[in-house]
Amino acid sequence: MPQRFSRAPMTASVAMLGLVSLTMACGDAPQPTQASRLSGGGTLSPLVGGAPADAPLPVSLQIAIARQATARFHDITAAHAAGYATENEPCVASPEGVMGIHAVNFALIGNQALDLRQPEALLYVPRPEGGHRLVGVEYVQIVLLRDPQTGAVGPWVSEAPWPPDYEVVTPTPRLFDEVFQGPMPGHTPTMPWHWDLHAWIWSENPAGMFAEWNRTLRCE
């Protein structure tokens, strides 16, 4: 099977294309090894109270940290100033519910770090009177694989599952004591396989705070 690794970092256009439409269901794929309890394959830089980065924090405290860090983004202009882009982003909806408008931080998606305080995307819905309402966040991590024959490491940019002999470099991530959904193929032909986790920290969701869709929200 031809190698489909991209040795260069994922570009902003790739990230934009990949998160424009998040409606594809997760595909079957080989399961990587389990990750650490909190930070998965990424890193969680020093937290509150002097706790070490790999300390198992209560989920309630993790949610509080995420809320505290993203509270300023209720003002979408603050999100734009912090590097989150909404240009050409639709409000994503399906019969299962709403994901909303993805404000994407391309720099965060382009690295492997996971930080409760720096979600790769912010989730908004339109306000009836105009403007945007922050309803949640989304954490994303690209799957990195190693070709055992060449030793090359990179993302798999294809809708097809990677070859069974390829080795997963990054373990399955988890935050909030939740395993990320995936690994799943990109939502466009140019987006790599990845994991993601939605967290409805600013909106009630009867399906659960970490469900993929929220039926209580509207795009109109």
SVG drawing of the C-alpha trace seen along z (x, -y; Angstrom):
<svg xmlns="http://www.w3.org/2000/svg" viewBox="-34 -41 47 47">
<polyline fill="none" stroke="black" stroke-width="0.4" points="0.0,0.0 1.5,-3.4 2.7,-5.5 0.4,-8.4 2.4,-10.1 2.8,-13.9 6.2,-14.9 5.2,-18.6 3.0,-19.9 -0.7,-20.0 -1.5,-23.3 -4.3,-25.7 -6.1,-24.8 -6.1,-21.2 -7.4,-21.9 -10.1,-24.1 -11.2,-21.6 -11.3,-18.8 -13.5,-20.7 -15.9,-22.3 -18.2,-19.3 -18.1,-16.9 -20.9,-14.6 -18.9,-11.4 -19.4,-8.5 -16.3,-6.9 -15.0,-4.1 -13.6,-0.7 -9.9,-0.9 -7.1,0.8 -7.2,-0.3 -4.0,-2.0 -2.7,-1.2 -4.4,-2.8 -3.2,-6.2 -2.5,-7.7 -5.4,-8.6 -5.4,-12.3 -3.3,-13.6 -3.4,-10.9 -0.8,-11.2 -0.4,-14.9 0.8,-17.0 -1.0,-18.9 1.2,-21.8 1.3,-22.8 -2.2,-23.0 -3.6,-24.8 -2.4,-24.3 1.0,-23.0 -0.4,-19.6 2.0,-17.7 1.0,-17.5 0.2,-13.8 -1.8,-13.9 -5.2,-12.3 -7.5,-15.3 -11.2,-14.8 -13.4,-15.3 -15.2,-18.2 -11.9,-20.0 -11.0,-19.4 -14.3,-20.8 -13.8,-23.9 -10.3,-24.4 -11.7,-24.2 -14.5,-26.6 -12.1,-29.1 -9.8,-29.0 -12.4,-29.5 -14.8,-31.9 -13.4,-34.9 -14.4,-33.3 -18.0,-34.0 -17.0,-37.2 -16.2,-35.7 -13.9,-38.7 -11.6,-37.4 -11.6,-34.0 -10.6,-35.5 -7.8,-37.5 -6.6,-34.2 -6.2,-32.5 -9.6,-30.8 -11.0,-31.2 -14.7,-31.0 -14.4,-32.1 -16.4,-29.9 -17.4,-27.7 -21.1,-26.6 -23.3,-25.6 -23.0,-21.8 -26.3,-19.9 -27.7,-16.5 -30.8,-14.5 -28.8,-13.5 -28.5,-17.1 -26.2,-20.1 -22.4,-20.5 -22.5,-24.2 -20.0,-26.6 -16.4,-25.4 -14.0,-28.1 -10.7,-26.4 -7.3,-27.1 -5.0,-25.7 -1.8,-26.0 -3.3,-23.8 -4.5,-21.2 -1.1,-21.1 0.7,-19.9 0.2,-16.8 -0.3,-18.6 -3.6,-18.3 -4.3,-20.9 -7.6,-21.3 -7.1,-25.0 -6.5,-25.1 -9.1,-23.2 -8.4,-22.9 -11.9,-24.2 -14.6,-26.3 -18.3,-25.5 -20.8,-28.3 -24.4,-28.6 -26.0,-31.7 -28.1,-33.9 -31.6,-34.7 -30.9,-38.4 -27.5,-38.1 -24.0,-37.2 -22.7,-33.9 -23.2,-31.9 -20.4,-29.7 -21.8,-26.2 -18.8,-23.9 -15.3,-23.0 -13.7,-20.3 -10.3,-18.6 -8.6,-17.1 -5.4,-15.0 -4.0,-13.7 -3.1,-10.0 0.6,-9.5 1.8,-6.2 5.2,-4.6 5.9,-2.8 8.0,0.2 9.8,0.6 11.0,-3.0 10.8,-4.3 8.9,-7.3 6.4,-8.8 3.4,-10.9 -0.4,-11.2 -2.4,-8.9 -4.2,-11.1 -6.7,-8.6 -10.2,-7.4 -8.9,-3.9 -7.6,-2.3 -3.9,-2.3 -2.0,1.0 -2.2,3.4 1.6,3.5 1.9,-0.2 2.6,-1.1 0.6,-3.8 3.0,-6.3 0.6,-8.3 -1.6,-6.4 -5.4,-6.8 -5.9,-10.2 -8.3,-10.9 -9.4,-14.0 -12.1,-14.4 -11.6,-10.6 -13.2,-10.1 -11.6,-8.2 -11.6,-10.2 -13.8,-9.1 -12.0,-7.4 -9.6,-6.9 -11.6,-8.1 -10.7,-9.1 -10.6,-12.7 -13.9,-14.4 -12.5,-15.5 -10.0,-13.8 -7.2,-16.1 -7.7,-15.7 -5.7,-12.9 -7.1,-10.2 -7.6,-11.6 -9.3,-11.4 -11.7,-14.0 -13.8,-14.7 -16.6,-17.2 -17.3,-18.8 -20.5,-20.7 -19.2,-22.7 -21.3,-25.8 -24.6,-24.2 -26.8,-21.4 -26.9,-18.2 -29.3,-15.5 -27.2,-13.0 -24.2,-13.7 -21.6,-16.4 -19.2,-14.4 -21.8,-13.3 -21.0,-14.0 -24.3,-15.9 -26.5,-18.2 -30.3,-18.0 -31.1,-21.0 -29.3,-23.5 -30.4,-25.1 -28.5,-26.5 -31.3,-28.9"/>
</svg>
